[in-house]
Amino acid sequence: MEIERKFLVRRLPGALDRYPCRAIEQGYLNTDPVIRIRKDNDNYELTCKSKGFLARQEYNLPLTREAYEHLLPKIDGRLIQKKRYMIPLDCGLKAELDIFEGSLAPLRLVEVEFPSEEAARSFTAPSWFGEDVTFLGEYHNSALSQRRTL
C-alpha cells in the first residue's frame, strides 16, 4: 500500500545539490488501470497501481534494460522525464521533489510517503510546499502523460 500526499512547489529549497538525485523516465502502457514502465537511474521496473488518491495499491516488478527498451515504443502518451531529489524533512519523513523536464517543464511536484493514513492527514507541510494536489487526479503522472499542455 502506498500512502502519499502530493503538493505543487511554492519555491525550491536551497542547495539542491546537497541531496541525492535520480534521473527518472517513465511511460504508461495503460492509464486505467495504471501500468507504468520506469527507468530510475540504471534500474528498470514495471508498476501496476490501483485507483485512488491518498492510498493506492502498488506492485513493482523488475525489468531488464532490454525489456524496458522493448516496451518503450508501446507507451500511450508522452514519456515523462524528471529529476527526483530526496530531501529529509524535520519530522523524519522524506520529500521526493520532482522537477519535470521536456514538455512538462517547468512543473515541480513534491510527494511525501507515510506509514499510515492518519499520519498523512496530520502532516504539516514545510513552507516551501505549495498547494496540496493529493486529491486532484490531473496531477497523477499517468494523467500528465496524456495532457497536451500544462
C-alpha positions in Angstrom: 0.0 0.0 0.0 1.3 3.4 -1.0 0.1 6.3 1.2 1.2 9.7 0.0 0.3 13.3 -0.3 1.3 15.4 -3.3 1.9 19.2 -3.5 2.9 21.8 -6.0 6.1 23.6 -5.1 5.9 27.2 -4.0 9.7 27.6 -4.1 12.7 25.3 -4.4 14.6 24.6 -1.2 18.1 25.9 -1.2 21.2 23.9 -2.3 19.5 21.1 -4.2 23.0 19.7 -5.0 23.3 18.6 -1.3 20.5 16.0 -1.8 20.6 12.6 -3.6 19.2 13.0 -7.1 17.9 10.4 -9.5 17.1 10.7 -13.2 13.7 9.1 -14.0 11.9 8.5 -17.2 8.6 6.7 -17.3 5.8 5.9 -19.7 2.4 4.4 -19.4 1.3 1.3 -21.2 -2.2 1.8 -19.8 -3.8 4.5 -17.6 -6.9 2.7 -16.4 -5.7 0.6 -14.7 -2.3 2.2 -14.4 0.5 0.1 -15.9 3.8 2.0 -16.0 7.4 1.3 -17.1 10.2 3.3 -15.4 13.9 3.8 -15.8 15.2 5.1 -12.5 19.0 5.7 -13.0 20.1 2.2 -14.0 17.1 0.4 -12.5 14.1 -0.7 -14.6 10.6 -1.7 -13.4 7.0 -2.3 -14.4 4.5 -1.0 -11.9 0.7 -1.6 -11.6 -1.3 0.8 -9.5 -4.9 0.7 -8.2 -7.3 3.6 -8.4 -7.2 6.1 -5.6 -5.7 9.3 -4.3 -4.3 9.3 -0.8 -3.8 5.5 -0.6 -3.3 3.0 -3.5 -2.1 -0.5 -4.0 1.2 -0.6 -5.9 3.1 -3.6 -7.3 6.6 -3.2 -8.7 8.2 -5.9 -10.9 11.8 -5.7 -12.0 12.5 -5.4 -15.7 15.8 -5.8 -17.6 17.0 -2.9 -19.7 16.2 -4.9 -22.8 12.6 -5.5 -21.7 12.2 -1.8 -20.8 13.5 -0.8 -24.3 11.2 -3.3 -25.9 8.1 -1.8 -24.1 9.1 1.8 -24.5 7.7 2.3 -28.1 4.4 0.9 -26.8 3.7 3.6 -24.3 0.5 5.7 -24.7 1.1 9.4 -24.5 4.3 11.2 -23.6 7.4 9.9 -22.0 7.8 11.7 -18.6 11.3 12.8 -17.7 12.2 14.3 -14.4 14.9 14.7 -11.8 13.9 13.4 -8.3 15.6 14.9 -5.3 15.3 13.0 -1.9 15.1 15.7 0.8 14.8 14.8 4.5 12.1 16.6 6.5 12.3 17.6 10.1 9.5 15.1 11.0 11.7 12.1 10.0 10.0 11.7 6.6 11.4 12.3 3.1 10.2 14.7 0.5 10.5 13.4 -3.1 10.9 16.6 -5.2 10.2 16.0 -8.9 11.5 18.7 -11.3 9.9 17.8 -14.7 11.8 18.2 -17.9 10.9 18.4 -21.6 7.3 19.2 -22.4 6.2 19.1 -18.7 8.8 21.8 -17.7 8.6 23.9 -15.5 6.2 21.7 -13.5 7.5 20.9 -10.0 5.8 18.5 -7.6 6.7 17.1 -4.2 5.4 13.9 -2.7 5.7 12.5 0.8 5.0 8.9 1.7 3.5 8.0 5.1 3.3 4.9 7.2 -0.5 5.4 7.8 -3.4 7.4 6.5 -3.6 9.1 10.0 0.0 10.2 9.6 -0.7 11.6 6.2 -3.8 13.5 7.3 -2.0 15.1 10.3 1.1 16.1 8.2 2.0 19.8 8.3 3.8 20.8 5.1 7.0 22.8 5.1 6.8 26.4 3.9 8.4 25.6 0.5 5.5 23.3 -0.3 2.6 24.9 -2.3 -1.0 23.8 -2.9 -2.0 20.3 -1.8 -3.0 18.4 -5.0 -3.3 15.0 -3.5 -7.0 14.7 -4.5 -6.6 16.2 -8.0 -6.2 13.3 -10.4 -4.8 15.7 -13.1 -1.5 15.7 -11.1 -1.1 11.9 -11.3 1.8 11.1 -13.6 -0.5 8.9 -15.6 -2.8 11.9 -16.3 0.2 14.1 -17.0 1.4 11.6 -19.7 -1.9 12.3 -21.5 -2.1 16.1 -21.2 -1.3 18.2 -24.3 -0.2 21.2 -22.2 0.1 22.3 -18.6 
